[in-house]
């Protein structure tokens, strides 16, 4: 079990990024959250199996027809025990 703090830059607000992240996380059984930051970036905390997180990160980096990721930083952080779902952070 691992947890990462991910900061995503690009066209990532107002384009459904948080919902996209939630769907991708739920499909892989991952927990955490995605939230918009005041600087136009999105913060994601993602937790689960390493291979599933890797798949999630590849998919998020690709984005979709609305989302454009220009840069993404990933940092390992402590696991949150008993976290049950992926949601929106505020």
PDB file of N, CA, C and O in Angstrom:
ATOM      1  N   UNK A   1       0.851  -1.184   0.000  1.00  0.00           N
ATOM      2  CA  UNK A   1       0.000   0.000   0.000  1.00  0.00           C
ATOM      3  C   UNK A   1       0.888   1.236   0.000  1.00  0.00           C
ATOM      4  O   UNK A   1       1.796   1.368   0.821  1.00  0.00           O
ATOM      5  N   UNK A   2       0.611   2.138  -0.935  1.00  0.00           N
ATOM      6  CA  UNK A   2       1.374   3.382  -1.063  1.00  0.00           C
ATOM      7  C   UNK A   2       0.399   4.550  -1.169  1.00  0.00           C
ATOM      8  O   UNK A   2      -0.781   4.372  -1.472  1.00  0.00           O
ATOM      9  N   UNK A   3       0.922   5.753  -0.913  1.00  0.00           N
ATOM     10  CA  UNK A   3       0.136   6.978  -1.087  1.00  0.00           C
ATOM     11  C   UNK A   3       1.046   8.037  -1.684  1.00  0.00           C
ATOM     12  O   UNK A   3       2.210   8.167  -1.304  1.00  0.00           O
ATOM     13  N   UNK A   4       0.495   8.792  -2.626  1.00  0.00           N
ATOM     14  CA  UNK A   4       1.261   9.833  -3.294  1.00  0.00           C
ATOM     15  C   UNK A   4       0.482  11.138  -3.321  1.00  0.00           C
ATOM     16  O   UNK A   4      -0.745  11.158  -3.421  1.00  0.00           O
ATOM     17  N   UNK A   5       1.234  12.223  -3.229  1.00  0.00           N
ATOM     18  CA  UNK A   5       0.720  13.567  -3.470  1.00  0.00           C
ATOM     19  C   UNK A   5       1.117  13.922  -4.896  1.00  0.00           C
ATOM     20  O   UNK A   5       2.295  13.887  -5.249  1.00  0.00           O
ATOM     21  N   UNK A   6       0.129  14.261  -5.707  1.00  0.00           N
ATOM     22  CA  UNK A   6       0.354  14.566  -7.120  1.00  0.00           C
ATOM     23  C   UNK A   6      -0.152  15.982  -7.383  1.00  0.00           C
ATOM     24  O   UNK A   6      -1.288  16.312  -7.045  1.00  0.00           O
ATOM     25  N   UNK A   7       0.690  16.811  -7.982  1.00  0.00           N
ATOM     26  CA  UNK A   7       0.293  18.162  -8.393  1.00  0.00           C
ATOM     27  C   UNK A   7       0.305  18.191  -9.917  1.00  0.00           C
ATOM     28  O   UNK A   7       1.312  17.879 -10.552  1.00  0.00           O
ATOM     29  N   UNK A   8      -0.838  18.571 -10.490  1.00  0.00           N
ATOM     30  CA  UNK A   8      -1.009  18.537 -11.939  1.00  0.00           C
ATOM     31  C   UNK A   8      -1.180  19.958 -12.458  1.00  0.00           C
ATOM     32  O   UNK A   8      -1.999  20.725 -11.950  1.00  0.00           O
ATOM     33  N   UNK A   9      -0.391  20.299 -13.483  1.00  0.00           N
ATOM     34  CA  UNK A   9      -0.456  21.616 -14.126  1.00  0.00           C
ATOM     35  C   UNK A   9      -0.942  21.461 -15.555  1.00  0.00           C
ATOM     36  O   UNK A   9      -0.755  20.412 -16.171  1.00  0.00           O
ATOM     37  N   UNK A  10      -1.564  22.501 -16.080  1.00  0.00           N
ATOM     38  CA  UNK A  10      -2.039  22.515 -17.460  1.00  0.00           C
ATOM     39  C   UNK A  10      -3.466  23.027 -17.506  1.00  0.00           C
ATOM     40  O   UNK A  10      -3.871  23.845 -16.681  1.00  0.00           O
ATOM     41  N   UNK A  11      -4.230  22.537 -18.482  1.00  0.00           N
ATOM     42  CA  UNK A  11      -5.659  22.860 -18.541  1.00  0.00           C
ATOM     43  C   UNK A  11      -6.375  21.789 -17.717  1.00  0.00           C
ATOM     44  O   UNK A  11      -6.841  20.779 -18.244  1.00  0.00           O
ATOM     45  N   UNK A  12      -6.448  22.042 -16.404  1.00  0.00           N
ATOM     46  CA  UNK A  12      -6.920  21.013 -15.476  1.00  0.00           C
ATOM     47  C   UNK A  12      -8.071  21.484 -14.583  1.00  0.00           C
ATOM     48  O   UNK A  12      -8.581  20.701 -13.780  1.00  0.00           O
ATOM     49  N   UNK A  13      -8.484  22.731 -14.706  1.00  0.00           N
ATOM     50  CA  UNK A  13      -9.639  23.211 -13.941  1.00  0.00           C
ATOM     51  C   UNK A  13     -10.740  23.636 -14.899  1.00  0.00           C
ATOM     52  O   UNK A  13     -10.472  24.207 -15.956  1.00  0.00           O
ATOM     53  N   UNK A  14     -11.980  23.352 -14.521  1.00  0.00           N
ATOM     54  CA  UNK A  14     -13.121  23.697 -15.361  1.00  0.00           C
ATOM     55  C   UNK A  14     -13.300  22.769 -16.542  1.00  0.00           C
ATOM     56  O   UNK A  14     -14.034  23.085 -17.478  1.00  0.00           O
ATOM     57  N   UNK A  15     -12.630  21.616 -16.506  1.00  0.00           N
ATOM     58  CA  UNK A  15     -12.682  20.665 -17.620  1.00  0.00           C
ATOM     59  C   UNK A  15     -13.037  19.250 -17.153  1.00  0.00           C
ATOM     60  O   UNK A  15     -12.895  18.298 -17.921  1.00  0.00           O
ATOM     61  N   UNK A  16     -13.494  19.100 -15.913  1.00  0.00           N
ATOM     62  CA  UNK A  16     -13.889  17.789 -15.405  1.00  0.00           C
ATOM     63  C   UNK A  16     -12.763  16.931 -14.876  1.00  0.00           C
ATOM     64  O   UNK A  16     -12.902  15.711 -14.790  1.00  0.00           O
ATOM     65  N   UNK A  17     -11.648  17.549 -14.520  1.00  0.00           N
ATOM     66  CA  UNK A  17     -10.477  16.791 -14.059  1.00  0.00           C
ATOM     67  C   UNK A  17     -10.765  15.992 -12.793  1.00  0.00           C
ATOM     68  O   UNK A  17     -10.387  14.823 -12.705  1.00  0.00           O
ATOM     69  N   UNK A  18     -11.424  16.601 -11.816  1.00  0.00           N
ATOM     70  CA  UNK A  18     -11.673  15.895 -10.553  1.00  0.00           C
ATOM     71  C   UNK A  18     -12.586  14.688 -10.768  1.00  0.00           C
ATOM     72  O   UNK A  18     -12.347  13.621 -10.203  1.00  0.00           O
ATOM     73  N   UNK A  19     -13.617  14.850 -11.571  1.00  0.00           N
ATOM     74  CA  UNK A  19     -14.503  13.726 -11.885  1.00  0.00           C
ATOM     75  C   UNK A  19     -13.781  12.638 -12.657  1.00  0.00           C
ATOM     76  O   UNK A  19     -13.999  11.450 -12.419  1.00  0.00           O
ATOM     77  N   UNK A  20     -12.922  13.041 -13.583  1.00  0.00           N
ATOM     78  CA  UNK A  20     -12.110  12.093 -14.349  1.00  0.00           C
ATOM     79  C   UNK A  20     -11.219  11.296 -13.405  1.00  0.00           C
ATOM     80  O   UNK A  20     -11.109  10.077 -13.533  1.00  0.00           O
ATOM     81  N   UNK A  21     -10.584  11.981 -12.461  1.00  0.00           N
ATOM     82  CA  UNK A  21      -9.722  11.305 -11.481  1.00  0.00           C
ATOM     83  C   UNK A  21     -10.527  10.342 -10.619  1.00  0.00           C
ATOM     84  O   UNK A  21     -10.084   9.228 -10.342  1.00  0.00           O
ATOM     85  N   UNK A  22     -11.715  10.779 -10.194  1.00  0.00           N
ATOM     86  CA  UNK A  22     -12.553   9.920  -9.359  1.00  0.00           C
ATOM     87  C   UNK A  22     -12.918   8.640 -10.102  1.00  0.00           C
ATOM     88  O   UNK A  22     -12.814   7.548  -9.543  1.00  0.00           O
ATOM     89  N   UNK A  23     -13.336   8.762 -11.336  1.00  0.00           N
ATOM     90  CA  UNK A  23     -13.704   7.595 -12.137  1.00  0.00           C
ATOM     91  C   UNK A  23     -12.520   6.647 -12.300  1.00  0.00           C
ATOM     92  O   UNK A  23     -12.655   5.438 -12.108  1.00  0.00           O
ATOM     93  N   UNK A  24     -11.355   7.201 -12.655  1.00  0.00           N
ATOM     94  CA  UNK A  24     -10.163   6.368 -12.855  1.00  0.00           C
ATOM     95  C   UNK A  24      -9.744   5.676 -11.556  1.00  0.00           C
ATOM     96  O   UNK A  24      -9.335   4.515 -11.575  1.00  0.00           O
ATOM     97  N   UNK A  25      -9.845   6.383 -10.434  1.00  0.00           N
ATOM     98  CA  UNK A  25      -9.486   5.802  -9.133  1.00  0.00           C
ATOM     99  C   UNK A  25     -10.470   4.703  -8.750  1.00  0.00           C
ATOM    100  O   UNK A  25     -10.056   3.629  -8.313  1.00  0.00           O
ATOM    101  N   UNK A  26     -11.763   4.958  -8.907  1.00  0.00           N
ATOM    102  CA  UNK A  26     -12.772   3.968  -8.541  1.00  0.00           C
ATOM    103  C   UNK A  26     -12.634   2.705  -9.377  1.00  0.00           C
ATOM    104  O   UNK A  26     -12.809   1.602  -8.860  1.00  0.00           O
ATOM    105  N   UNK A  27     -12.324   2.846 -10.649  1.00  0.00           N
ATOM    106  CA  UNK A  27     -12.152   1.682 -11.523  1.00  0.00           C
ATOM    107  C   UNK A  27     -10.987   0.806 -11.088  1.00  0.00           C
ATOM    108  O   UNK A  27     -10.941  -0.379 -11.418  1.00  0.00           O
ATOM    109  N   UNK A  28     -10.049   1.381 -10.352  1.00  0.00           N
ATOM    110  CA  UNK A  28      -8.854   0.649  -9.920  1.00  0.00           C
ATOM    111  C   UNK A  28      -8.850   0.336  -8.422  1.00  0.00           C
ATOM    112  O   UNK A  28      -7.875  -0.216  -7.911  1.00  0.00           O
ATOM    113  N   UNK A  29      -9.919   0.679  -7.722  1.00  0.00           N
ATOM    114  CA  UNK A  29     -10.006   0.416  -6.292  1.00  0.00           C
ATOM    115  C   UNK A  29      -9.078   1.273  -5.450  1.00  0.00           C
ATOM    116  O   UNK A  29      -8.619   0.840  -4.393  1.00  0.00           O
ATOM    117  N   UNK A  30      -8.797   2.491  -5.911  1.00  0.00           N
ATOM    118  CA  UNK A  30      -7.902   3.406  -5.204  1.00  0.00           C
ATOM    119  C   UNK A  30      -8.703   4.395  -4.364  1.00  0.00           C
ATOM    120  O   UNK A  30      -9.872   4.657  -4.645  1.00  0.00           O
ATOM    121  N   UNK A  31      -8.067   4.938  -3.335  1.00  0.00           N
ATOM    122  CA  UNK A  31      -8.703   5.937  -2.479  1.00  0.00           C
ATOM    123  C   UNK A  31      -7.905   7.234  -2.525  1.00  0.00           C
ATOM    124  O   UNK A  31      -6.798   7.277  -3.062  1.00  0.00           O
ATOM    125  N   UNK A  32      -8.483   8.295  -1.952  1.00  0.00           N
ATOM    126  CA  UNK A  32      -7.809   9.588  -1.903  1.00  0.00           C
ATOM    127  C   UNK A  32      -8.764  10.695  -2.272  1.00  0.00           C
ATOM    128  O   UNK A  32      -9.956  10.625  -1.970  1.00  0.00           O
ATOM    129  N   UNK A  33      -8.241  11.725  -2.931  1.00  0.00           N
ATOM    130  CA  UNK A  33      -9.083  12.846  -3.348  1.00  0.00           C
ATOM    131  C   UNK A  33      -8.383  13.650  -4.432  1.00  0.00           C
ATOM    132  O   UNK A  33      -7.178  13.522  -4.646  1.00  0.00           O
ATOM    133  N   UNK A  34      -9.169  14.485  -5.113  1.00  0.00           N
ATOM    134  CA  UNK A  34      -8.651  15.482  -6.055  1.00  0.00           C
ATOM    135  C   UNK A  34      -9.295  16.812  -5.697  1.00  0.00           C
ATOM    136  O   UNK A  34     -10.496  16.873  -5.436  1.00  0.00           O
ATOM    137  N   UNK A  35      -8.496  17.880  -5.685  1.00  0.00           N
ATOM    138  CA  UNK A  35      -9.063  19.203  -5.403  1.00  0.00           C
ATOM    139  C   UNK A  35      -8.373  20.268  -6.234  1.00  0.00           C
ATOM    140  O   UNK A  35      -7.190  20.167  -6.558  1.00  0.00           O
ATOM    141  N   UNK A  36      -9.149  21.295  -6.572  1.00  0.00           N
ATOM    142  CA  UNK A  36      -8.611  22.447  -7.283  1.00  0.00           C
ATOM    143  C   UNK A  36      -7.822  23.316  -6.321  1.00  0.00           C
ATOM    144  O   UNK A  36      -8.216  23.506  -5.170  1.00  0.00           O
ATOM    145  N   UNK A  37      -6.704  23.842  -6.802  1.00  0.00           N
ATOM    146  CA  UNK A  37      -5.900  24.779  -6.026  1.00  0.00           C
ATOM    147  C   UNK A  37      -6.126  26.195  -6.550  1.00  0.00           C
ATOM    148  O   UNK A  37      -6.530  26.377  -7.699  1.00  0.00           O
ATOM    149  N   UNK A  38      -5.872  27.177  -5.728  1.00  0.00           N
ATOM    150  CA  UNK A  38      -6.077  28.580  -6.116  1.00  0.00           C
ATOM    151  C   UNK A  38      -5.179  29.023  -7.261  1.00  0.00           C
ATOM    152  O   UNK A  38      -5.497  29.995  -7.946  1.00  0.00           O
ATOM    153  N   UNK A  39      -4.060  28.330  -7.486  1.00  0.00           N
ATOM    154  CA  UNK A  39      -3.113  28.709  -8.536  1.00  0.00           C
ATOM    155  C   UNK A  39      -3.437  28.086  -9.890  1.00  0.00           C
ATOM    156  O   UNK A  39      -2.640  28.199 -10.821  1.00  0.00           O
ATOM    157  N   UNK A  40      -4.595  27.430 -10.018  1.00  0.00           N
ATOM    158  CA  UNK A  40      -4.997  26.837 -11.289  1.00  0.00           C
ATOM    159  C   UNK A  40      -4.582  25.396 -11.461  1.00  0.00           C
ATOM    160  O   UNK A  40      -4.927  24.771 -12.464  1.00  0.00           O
ATOM    161  N   UNK A  41      -3.852  24.854 -10.513  1.00  0.00           N
ATOM    162  CA  UNK A  41      -3.423  23.459 -10.567  1.00  0.00           C
ATOM    163  C   UNK A  41      -4.428  22.579  -9.829  1.00  0.00           C
ATOM    164  O   UNK A  41      -5.340  23.079  -9.170  1.00  0.00           O
ATOM    165  N   UNK A  42      -4.251  21.270  -9.946  1.00  0.00           N
ATOM    166  CA  UNK A  42      -5.066  20.304  -9.213  1.00  0.00           C
ATOM    167  C   UNK A  42      -4.150  19.469  -8.338  1.00  0.00           C
ATOM    168  O   UNK A  42      -3.103  18.995  -8.780  1.00  0.00           O
ATOM    169  N   UNK A  43      -4.561  19.297  -7.088  1.00  0.00           N
ATOM    170  CA  UNK A  43      -3.852  18.419  -6.147  1.00  0.00           C
ATOM    171  C   UNK A  43      -4.611  17.103  -6.054  1.00  0.00           C
ATOM    172  O   UNK A  43      -5.830  17.080  -5.884  1.00  0.00           O
ATOM    173  N   UNK A  44      -3.863  16.007  -6.171  1.00  0.00           N
ATOM    174  CA  UNK A  44      -4.437  14.669  -6.031  1.00  0.00           C
ATOM    175  C   UNK A  44      -3.661  13.946  -4.947  1.00  0.00           C
ATOM    176  O   UNK A  44      -2.430  13.989  -4.925  1.00  0.00           O
ATOM    177  N   UNK A  45      -4.371  13.284  -4.051  1.00  0.00           N
ATOM    178  CA  UNK A  45      -3.740  12.309  -3.174  1.00  0.00           C
ATOM    179  C   UNK A  45      -4.343  10.971  -3.556  1.00  0.00           C
ATOM    180  O   UNK A  45      -5.564  10.812  -3.578  1.00  0.00           O
ATOM    181  N   UNK A  46      -3.480  10.009  -3.858  1.00  0.00           N
ATOM    182  CA  UNK A  46      -3.919   8.714  -4.359  1.00  0.00           C
ATOM    183  C   UNK A  46      -3.262   7.609  -3.548  1.00  0.00           C
ATOM    184  O   UNK A  46      -2.065   7.658  -3.267  1.00  0.00           O
ATOM    185  N   UNK A  47      -4.060   6.606  -3.171  1.00  0.00           N
ATOM    186  CA  UNK A  47      -3.570   5.543  -2.291  1.00  0.00           C
ATOM    187  C   UNK A  47      -4.070   4.191  -2.775  1.00  0.00           C
ATOM    188  O   UNK A  47      -5.215   4.054  -3.205  1.00  0.00           O
ATOM    189  N   UNK A  48      -3.189   3.188  -2.698  1.00  0.00           N
ATOM    190  CA  UNK A  48      -3.569   1.828  -3.069  1.00  0.00           C
ATOM    191  C   UNK A  48      -2.360   1.029  -3.487  1.00  0.00           C
ATOM    192  O   UNK A  48      -1.228   1.334  -3.112  1.00  0.00           O
ATOM    193  N   UNK A  49      -2.623  -0.015  -4.283  1.00  0.00           N
ATOM    194  CA  UNK A  49      -1.551  -0.868  -4.785  1.00  0.00           C
ATOM    195  C   UNK A  49      -0.703  -0.100  -5.797  1.00  0.00           C
ATOM    196  O   UNK A  49      -1.220   0.661  -6.616  1.00  0.00           O
ATOM    197  N   UNK A  50       0.598  -0.314  -5.723  1.00  0.00           N
ATOM    198  CA  UNK A  50       1.553   0.408  -6.580  1.00  0.00           C
ATOM    199  C   UNK A  50       1.210   0.277  -8.066  1.00  0.00           C
ATOM    200  O   UNK A  50       1.219   1.273  -8.790  1.00  0.00           O
ATOM    201  N   UNK A  51       0.908  -0.944  -8.529  1.00  0.00           N
ATOM    202  CA  UNK A  51       0.630  -1.140  -9.958  1.00  0.00           C
ATOM    203  C   UNK A  51      -0.630  -0.392 -10.386  1.00  0.00           C
ATOM    204  O   UNK A  51      -0.686   0.149 -11.491  1.00  0.00           O
ATOM    205  N   UNK A  52      -1.633  -0.359  -9.525  1.00  0.00           N
ATOM    206  CA  UNK A  52      -2.876   0.354  -9.839  1.00  0.00           C
ATOM    207  C   UNK A  52      -2.643   1.867  -9.846  1.00  0.00           C
ATOM    208  O   UNK A  52      -3.211   2.584 -10.670  1.00  0.00           O
ATOM    209  N   UNK A  53      -1.810   2.344  -8.928  1.00  0.00           N
ATOM    210  CA  UNK A  53      -1.468   3.773  -8.913  1.00  0.00           C
ATOM    211  C   UNK A  53      -0.710   4.139 -10.184  1.00  0.00           C
ATOM    212  O   UNK A  53      -0.969   5.185 -10.779  1.00  0.00           O
ATOM    213  N   UNK A  54       0.220   3.290 -10.604  1.00  0.00           N
ATOM    214  CA  UNK A  54       0.958   3.548 -11.844  1.00  0.00           C
ATOM    215  C   UNK A  54       0.003   3.676 -13.027  1.00  0.00           C
ATOM    216  O   UNK A  54       0.148   4.586 -13.843  1.00  0.00           O
ATOM    217  N   UNK A  55      -0.976   2.768 -13.128  1.00  0.00           N
ATOM    218  CA  UNK A  55      -1.976   2.828 -14.201  1.00  0.00           C
ATOM    219  C   UNK A  55      -2.760   4.141 -14.125  1.00  0.00           C
ATOM    220  O   UNK A  55      -2.984   4.803 -15.139  1.00  0.00           O
ATOM    221  N   UNK A  56      -3.170   4.502 -12.916  1.00  0.00           N
ATOM    222  CA  UNK A  56      -3.915   5.743 -12.693  1.00  0.00           C
ATOM    223  C   UNK A  56      -3.114   6.944 -13.180  1.00  0.00           C
ATOM    224  O   UNK A  56      -3.640   7.797 -13.895  1.00  0.00           O
ATOM    225  N   UNK A  57      -1.844   7.011 -12.796  1.00  0.00           N
ATOM    226  CA  UNK A  57      -1.006   8.160 -13.156  1.00  0.00           C
ATOM    227  C   UNK A  57      -0.795   8.257 -14.664  1.00  0.00           C
ATOM    228  O   UNK A  57      -0.800   9.356 -15.219  1.00  0.00           O
ATOM    229  N   UNK A  58      -0.610   7.125 -15.329  1.00  0.00           N
ATOM    230  CA  UNK A  58      -0.456   7.128 -16.791  1.00  0.00           C
ATOM    231  C   UNK A  58      -1.726   7.679 -17.441  1.00  0.00           C
ATOM    232  O   UNK A  58      -1.653   8.497 -18.358  1.00  0.00           O
ATOM    233  N   UNK A  59      -2.880   7.232 -16.965  1.00  0.00           N
ATOM    234  CA  UNK A  59      -4.156   7.676 -17.527  1.00  0.00           C
ATOM    235  C   UNK A  59      -4.394   9.160 -17.272  1.00  0.00           C
ATOM    236  O   UNK A  59      -4.843   9.879 -18.164  1.00  0.00           O
ATOM    237  N   UNK A  60      -4.095   9.620 -16.064  1.00  0.00           N
ATOM    238  CA  UNK A  60      -4.278  11.040 -15.738  1.00  0.00           C
ATOM    239  C   UNK A  60      -3.347  11.902 -16.584  1.00  0.00           C
ATOM    240  O   UNK A  60      -3.752  12.958 -17.068  1.00  0.00           O
ATOM    241  N   UNK A  61      -2.104  11.462 -16.765  1.00  0.00           N
ATOM    242  CA  UNK A  61      -1.152  12.235 -17.575  1.00  0.00           C
ATOM    243  C   UNK A  61      -1.655  12.379 -19.014  1.00  0.00           C
ATOM    244  O   UNK A  61      -1.465  13.427 -19.631  1.00  0.00           O
ATOM    245  N   UNK A  62      -2.290  11.341 -19.549  1.00  0.00           N
ATOM    246  CA  UNK A  62      -2.833  11.398 -20.913  1.00  0.00           C
ATOM    247  C   UNK A  62      -4.021  12.341 -21.000  1.00  0.00           C
ATOM    248  O   UNK A  62      -4.233  12.981 -22.030  1.00  0.00           O
ATOM    249  N   UNK A  63      -4.811  12.430 -19.906  1.00  0.00           N
ATOM    250  CA  UNK A  63      -5.991  13.280 -19.909  1.00  0.00           C
ATOM    251  C   UNK A  63      -7.056  12.758 -20.858  1.00  0.00           C
ATOM    252  O   UNK A  63      -7.151  11.557 -21.109  1.00  0.00           O
ATOM    253  N   UNK A  64      -7.860  13.685 -21.383  1.00  0.00           N
ATOM    254  CA  UNK A  64      -8.874  13.343 -22.380  1.00  0.00           C
ATOM    255  C   UNK A  64      -9.005  14.523 -23.341  1.00  0.00           C
ATOM    256  O   UNK A  64      -8.113  15.369 -23.413  1.00  0.00           O
ATOM    257  N   UNK A  65     -10.114  14.583 -24.080  1.00  0.00           N
ATOM    258  CA  UNK A  65     -10.236  15.646 -25.079  1.00  0.00           C
ATOM    259  C   UNK A  65     -10.345  17.037 -24.457  1.00  0.00           C
ATOM    260  O   UNK A  65     -10.140  18.034 -25.151  1.00  0.00           O
ATOM    261  N   UNK A  66     -10.664  17.126 -23.163  1.00  0.00           N
ATOM    262  CA  UNK A  66     -10.795  18.418 -22.494  1.00  0.00           C
ATOM    263  C   UNK A  66      -9.594  18.744 -21.609  1.00  0.00           C
ATOM    264  O   UNK A  66      -9.199  19.903 -21.484  1.00  0.00           O
ATOM    265  N   UNK A  67      -9.025  17.714 -21.002  1.00  0.00           N
ATOM    266  CA  UNK A  67      -7.927  17.873 -20.041  1.00  0.00           C
ATOM    267  C   UNK A  67      -6.595  17.848 -20.779  1.00  0.00           C
ATOM    268  O   UNK A  67      -6.362  16.984 -21.624  1.00  0.00           O
ATOM    269  N   UNK A  68      -5.714  18.807 -20.451  1.00  0.00           N
ATOM    270  CA  UNK A  68      -4.355  18.803 -21.001  1.00  0.00           C
ATOM    271  C   UNK A  68      -3.377  18.941 -19.837  1.00  0.00           C
ATOM    272  O   UNK A  68      -3.349  19.965 -19.154  1.00  0.00           O
ATOM    273  N   UNK A  69      -2.580  17.904 -19.622  1.00  0.00           N
ATOM    274  CA  UNK A  69      -1.590  17.919 -18.545  1.00  0.00           C
ATOM    275  C   UNK A  69      -0.253  18.357 -19.122  1.00  0.00           C
ATOM    276  O   UNK A  69       0.288  17.705 -20.015  1.00  0.00           O
ATOM    277  N   UNK A  70       0.280  19.472 -18.608  1.00  0.00           N
ATOM    278  CA  UNK A  70       1.581  19.971 -19.042  1.00  0.00           C
ATOM    279  C   UNK A  70       2.706  19.472 -18.144  1.00  0.00           C
ATOM    280  O   UNK A  70       3.821  19.236 -18.609  1.00  0.00           O
ATOM    281  N   UNK A  71       2.412  19.312 -16.864  1.00  0.00           N
ATOM    282  CA  UNK A  71       3.431  18.840 -15.913  1.00  0.00           C
ATOM    283  C   UNK A  71       2.723  18.157 -14.753  1.00  0.00           C
ATOM    284  O   UNK A  71       1.600  18.512 -14.393  1.00  0.00           O
ATOM    285  N   UNK A  72       3.404  17.168 -14.176  1.00  0.00           N
ATOM    286  CA  UNK A  72       2.834  16.431 -13.060  1.00  0.00           C
ATOM    287  C   UNK A  72       3.965  16.040 -12.125  1.00  0.00           C
ATOM    288  O   UNK A  72       4.897  15.346 -12.533  1.00  0.00           O
ATOM    289  N   UNK A  73       3.891  16.483 -10.862  1.00  0.00           N
ATOM    290  CA  UNK A  73       4.891  16.085  -9.871  1.00  0.00           C
ATOM    291  C   UNK A  73       4.259  15.055  -8.940  1.00  0.00           C
ATOM    292  O   UNK A  73       3.083  15.155  -8.591  1.00  0.00           O
ATOM    293  N   UNK A  74       5.057  14.067  -8.545  1.00  0.00           N
ATOM    294  CA  UNK A  74       4.574  12.963  -7.715  1.00  0.00           C
ATOM    295  C   UNK A  74       5.529  12.789  -6.547  1.00  0.00           C
ATOM    296  O   UNK A  74       6.738  12.652  -6.734  1.00  0.00           O
ATOM    297  N   UNK A  75       4.974  12.794  -5.335  1.00  0.00           N
ATOM    298  CA  UNK A  75       5.782  12.666  -4.122  1.00  0.00           C
ATOM    299  C   UNK A  75       5.138  11.640  -3.195  1.00  0.00           C
ATOM    300  O   UNK A  75       3.934  11.698  -2.944  1.00  0.00           O
ATOM    301  N   UNK A  76       5.928  10.707  -2.690  1.00  0.00           N
ATOM    302  CA  UNK A  76       5.436   9.709  -1.744  1.00  0.00           C
ATOM    303  C   UNK A  76       5.129  10.375  -0.404  1.00  0.00           C
ATOM    304  O   UNK A  76       5.926  11.164   0.103  1.00  0.00           O
ATOM    305  N   UNK A  77       3.970  10.051   0.163  1.00  0.00           N
ATOM    306  CA  UNK A  77       3.562  10.580   1.470  1.00  0.00           C
ATOM    307  C   UNK A  77       3.026   9.421   2.312  1.00  0.00           C
ATOM    308  O   UNK A  77       2.782   8.338   1.781  1.00  0.00           O
ATOM    309  N   UNK A  78       2.839   9.637   3.630  1.00  0.00           N
ATOM    310  CA  UNK A  78       2.358   8.553   4.494  1.00  0.00           C
ATOM    311  C   UNK A  78       0.946   8.075   4.129  1.00  0.00           C
ATOM    312  O   UNK A  78       0.089   8.863   3.730  1.00  0.00           O
ATOM    313  N   UNK A  79       0.734   6.779   4.274  1.00  0.00           N
ATOM    314  CA  UNK A  79      -0.568   6.157   4.030  1.00  0.00           C
ATOM    315  C   UNK A  79      -1.569   6.654   5.068  1.00  0.00           C
ATOM    316  O   UNK A  79      -1.222   6.860   6.231  1.00  0.00           O
ATOM    317  N   UNK A  80      -2.815   6.846   4.636  1.00  0.00           N
ATOM    318  CA  UNK A  80      -3.915   7.196   5.535  1.00  0.00           C
ATOM    319  C   UNK A  80      -4.673   5.906   5.839  1.00  0.00           C
ATOM    320  O   UNK A  80      -5.290   5.319   4.951  1.00  0.00           O
ATOM    321  N   UNK A  81      -4.626   5.473   7.081  1.00  0.00           N
ATOM    322  CA  UNK A  81      -5.290   4.230   7.477  1.00  0.00           C
ATOM    323  C   UNK A  81      -6.810   4.366   7.400  1.00  0.00           C
ATOM    324  O   UNK A  81      -7.366   5.426   7.686  1.00  0.00           O
ATOM    325  N   UNK A  82      -7.461   3.290   7.013  1.00  0.00           N
ATOM    326  CA  UNK A  82      -8.927   3.173   7.000  1.00  0.00           C
ATOM    327  C   UNK A  82      -9.633   4.125   6.041  1.00  0.00           C
ATOM    328  O   UNK A  82     -10.825   4.387   6.203  1.00  0.00           O
ATOM    329  N   UNK A  83      -8.919   4.644   5.048  1.00  0.00           N
ATOM    330  CA  UNK A  83      -9.578   5.477   4.037  1.00  0.00           C
ATOM    331  C   UNK A  83     -10.410   4.556   3.155  1.00  0.00           C
ATOM    332  O   UNK A  83      -9.930   3.502   2.737  1.00  0.00           O
ATOM    333  N   UNK A  84     -11.643   4.937   2.870  1.00  0.00           N
ATOM    334  CA  UNK A  84     -12.587   4.038   2.197  1.00  0.00           C
ATOM    335  C   UNK A  84     -12.879   4.370   0.736  1.00  0.00           C
ATOM    336  O   UNK A  84     -13.301   3.494  -0.019  1.00  0.00           O
ATOM    337  N   UNK A  85     -12.661   5.623   0.326  1.00  0.00           N
ATOM    338  CA  UNK A  85     -13.101   5.987  -1.027  1.00  0.00           C
ATOM    339  C   UNK A  85     -12.246   7.112  -1.593  1.00  0.00           C
ATOM    340  O   UNK A  85     -11.387   7.671  -0.911  1.00  0.00           O
ATOM    341  N   UNK A  86     -12.503   7.424  -2.848  1.00  0.00           N
ATOM    342  CA  UNK A  86     -11.897   8.574  -3.512  1.00  0.00           C
ATOM    343  C   UNK A  86     -12.974   9.642  -3.618  1.00  0.00           C
ATOM    344  O   UNK A  86     -14.102   9.345  -4.012  1.00  0.00           O
ATOM    345  N   UNK A  87     -12.642  10.871  -3.273  1.00  0.00           N
ATOM    346  CA  UNK A  87     -13.627  11.948  -3.321  1.00  0.00           C
ATOM    347  C   UNK A  87     -13.019  13.257  -3.772  1.00  0.00           C
ATOM    348  O   UNK A  87     -11.884  13.312  -4.246  1.00  0.00           O
ATOM    349  N   UNK A  88     -13.800  14.305  -3.612  1.00  0.00           N
ATOM    350  CA  UNK A  88     -13.340  15.656  -3.925  1.00  0.00           C
ATOM    351  C   UNK A  88     -12.819  16.296  -2.656  1.00  0.00           C
ATOM    352  O   UNK A  88     -13.479  16.242  -1.618  1.00  0.00           O
ATOM    353  N   UNK A  89     -11.642  16.902  -2.725  1.00  0.00           N
ATOM    354  CA  UNK A  89     -11.122  17.680  -1.608  1.00  0.00           C
ATOM    355  C   UNK A  89     -11.551  19.126  -1.762  1.00  0.00           C
ATOM    356  O   UNK A  89     -11.800  19.586  -2.876  1.00  0.00           O
ATOM    357  N   UNK A  90     -11.638  19.840  -0.666  1.00  0.00           N
ATOM    358  CA  UNK A  90     -12.036  21.256  -0.703  1.00  0.00           C
ATOM    359  C   UNK A  90     -11.115  22.079   0.146  1.00  0.00           C
ATOM    360  O   UNK A  90     -11.286  23.295   0.243  1.00  0.00           O
TER     361      UNK A  90
END
